[in-house]
Amino acid sequence: MKSGRYAAFLALALLGGCGDAGSSNATSGNQSSGGATGGGGQTFKLGDAVNFGVFEITLETVEQKQQVGGAMDVTKAADGGTLVAITYTLKNTGKKPLGMFDRPSLQLIDPDGQRYSSDVGATSSLRIEKDFTAKMLSDLNPAITTTDGVVFEVSKNQFDRKTWKVILEGHETTPIGLR
């Protein structure tokens, strides 16, 4: 295991409790049909820039994979499982830096409302593989946009992009569709 993975693992463990910054009313300039409906009646989907006041998040890609990571740092899905890798951009739209505990924490949610937490090891492998620009331990200054990713391991037979969504912890009334 690379020493960089240890640092990424530590940062991910610290970020596990993050995610309640921003307003509960999300807005988007890219509102469209076919995505998820937020608490304000708006519909959000993959590719929409969803603004929560102090930050804006855009889900860029959603991929099902059997493994993530590079040659020396691979995480494989368990039997019957699939790794759902989500890449996204995060922009500080506020007037103050966003600290590491002010950033959103993503969760996957199925049609029955069951929440799924990210897989820390697989997320670390994806972050090393993709070399995202996210600032794990540094503040995110105003008007700066970073790229990041998260991985969830779920049942291959149950996962369906058409019906599953992403929610941000603290903003559960504003789900974002995966297509």
Legacy VTK file of the C-alpha trace (Angstrom):
# vtk DataFile Version 3.0
C-alpha trace
ASCII
DATASET POLYDATA
POINTS 179 float
0.000 0.000 0.000
1.367 3.453 -0.878
2.076 5.912 1.935
-0.161 8.414 0.148
-3.062 6.042 0.639
-2.573 6.214 4.413
-2.904 9.985 4.302
-5.961 9.730 2.067
-7.476 7.118 4.379
-6.917 9.367 7.400
-8.471 12.314 5.591
-11.476 10.218 4.565
-11.952 8.950 8.105
-11.922 12.525 9.380
-14.405 13.566 6.702
-16.873 10.838 7.630
-18.819 13.219 9.857
-18.770 16.202 7.506
-21.582 17.641 5.554
-24.053 20.073 7.028
-23.013 23.376 5.497
-25.162 25.425 3.188
-28.813 26.256 2.959
-31.480 23.597 2.909
-33.060 25.149 -0.198
-31.133 24.197 -3.297
-31.302 25.978 -6.625
-30.016 25.167 -10.066
-29.601 27.027 -13.292
-29.763 23.684 -15.109
-33.129 22.431 -13.852
-34.518 19.689 -16.065
-36.868 16.743 -16.059
-35.993 13.126 -15.421
-33.947 13.652 -12.272
-34.759 13.858 -8.611
-37.163 16.358 -7.084
-35.860 18.533 -4.285
-37.743 19.897 -1.304
-38.582 23.055 -3.254
-40.135 21.066 -6.100
-37.071 21.397 -8.305
-35.698 18.476 -10.257
-31.967 17.747 -10.252
-30.032 15.193 -12.280
-26.532 14.236 -13.334
-24.769 17.290 -14.760
-26.900 19.892 -12.940
-25.070 22.491 -10.864
-27.002 22.387 -7.581
-26.380 25.422 -5.378
-26.814 25.195 -1.596
-25.852 28.797 -0.812
-22.243 28.408 0.317
-21.348 25.631 -2.085
-22.398 24.249 -5.454
-22.096 20.592 -6.398
-22.343 18.971 -9.817
-22.414 15.188 -10.224
-20.260 14.637 -13.326
-20.169 10.851 -13.834
-21.684 7.700 -12.341
-20.010 4.400 -13.254
-20.499 0.817 -12.140
-17.133 -0.909 -11.764
-15.768 -4.193 -10.507
-12.575 -2.520 -9.316
-11.095 0.939 -8.777
-7.542 2.115 -8.273
-4.166 1.905 -9.910
-1.758 -0.975 -10.419
-0.586 -1.126 -6.786
-3.706 0.212 -5.119
-6.771 -1.748 -6.273
-10.068 -2.261 -4.487
-12.319 -4.971 -5.931
-16.058 -5.442 -5.486
-17.173 -8.381 -3.342
-19.079 -11.304 -4.874
-22.544 -10.049 -5.850
-21.481 -6.445 -5.358
-20.736 -3.545 -7.636
-18.729 -0.404 -7.015
-20.670 2.746 -7.873
-18.059 5.434 -8.569
-19.370 8.997 -8.603
-17.224 11.935 -9.668
-18.278 15.480 -8.920
-17.176 19.093 -8.765
-17.531 21.221 -5.659
-17.399 25.010 -5.828
-17.253 27.408 -2.892
-19.982 29.944 -3.754
-19.831 31.654 -0.362
-17.778 34.560 0.892
-15.652 32.570 3.388
-13.378 29.558 3.051
-15.083 26.168 3.470
-13.291 24.098 6.073
-13.010 20.338 5.835
-16.021 19.883 8.144
-18.162 22.343 6.149
-18.139 20.319 2.942
-20.967 17.991 1.938
-20.908 14.264 2.583
-22.585 12.231 -0.164
-24.795 9.220 0.490
-26.456 6.888 -1.987
-30.163 6.232 -1.471
-32.308 3.469 -2.955
-35.999 3.783 -3.956
-37.067 2.532 -0.487
-35.160 5.337 1.232
-32.309 3.135 2.492
-29.080 5.136 2.791
-25.708 3.728 1.826
-22.426 5.081 3.158
-19.336 5.321 1.014
-16.649 2.652 0.964
-13.623 4.421 2.461
-11.008 2.094 0.947
-12.553 2.121 -2.529
-12.969 5.909 -2.387
-9.307 6.270 -1.449
-8.326 3.997 -4.369
-10.456 6.062 -6.778
-8.950 9.316 -5.520
-5.446 8.001 -6.080
-6.376 6.621 -9.525
-8.022 9.840 -10.740
-5.725 12.344 -8.975
-8.603 14.729 -8.184
-7.994 18.358 -7.227
-9.957 18.221 -3.955
-8.299 19.792 -0.966
-8.791 17.192 1.762
-7.171 18.977 4.694
-7.079 22.543 3.376
-9.867 25.084 3.298
-11.644 25.593 -0.019
-11.459 29.315 -0.720
-14.313 31.318 -2.288
-14.840 30.935 -6.054
-12.591 27.851 -6.229
-13.891 24.647 -7.850
-12.373 21.233 -7.150
-12.972 17.747 -8.520
-13.535 14.752 -6.272
-15.081 11.313 -6.196
-16.731 8.804 -3.921
-17.386 5.059 -4.215
-20.227 2.989 -2.792
-20.341 -0.808 -2.768
-23.896 -2.093 -3.216
-25.696 -5.194 -4.469
-25.231 -5.568 -8.211
-28.764 -6.989 -8.526
-30.436 -4.112 -6.674
-28.623 -1.071 -8.069
-30.466 0.829 -10.804
-29.326 4.274 -11.983
-32.896 5.109 -12.959
-34.253 4.864 -9.413
-31.318 5.431 -7.043
-30.210 8.947 -6.027
-27.512 10.839 -4.206
-28.293 12.943 -1.168
-26.042 15.253 0.767
-26.045 14.725 4.511
-27.994 17.630 6.002
-29.788 18.217 2.691
-31.876 15.053 2.448
-34.853 16.875 0.886
-32.766 17.652 -2.208
-31.815 14.370 -3.899
-29.930 14.313 -7.171
-30.759 11.676 -9.818
-28.009 9.509 -11.292
-28.848 9.962 -14.961
LINES 1 180
179 0 1 2 3 4 5 6 7 8 9 10 11 12 13 14 15 16 17 18 19 20 21 22 23 24 25 26 27 28 29 30 31 32 33 34 35 36 37 38 39 40 41 42 43 44 45 46 47 48 49 50 51 52 53 54 55 56 57 58 59 60 61 62 63 64 65 66 67 68 69 70 71 72 73 74 75 76 77 78 79 80 81 82 83 84 85 86 87 88 89 90 91 92 93 94 95 96 97 98 99 100 101 102 103 104 105 106 107 108 109 110 111 112 113 114 115 116 117 118 119 120 121 122 123 124 125 126 127 128 129 130 131 132 133 134 135 136 137 138 139 140 141 142 143 144 145 146 147 148 149 150 151 152 153 154 155 156 157 158 159 160 161 162 163 164 165 166 167 168 169 170 171 172 173 174 175 176 177 178
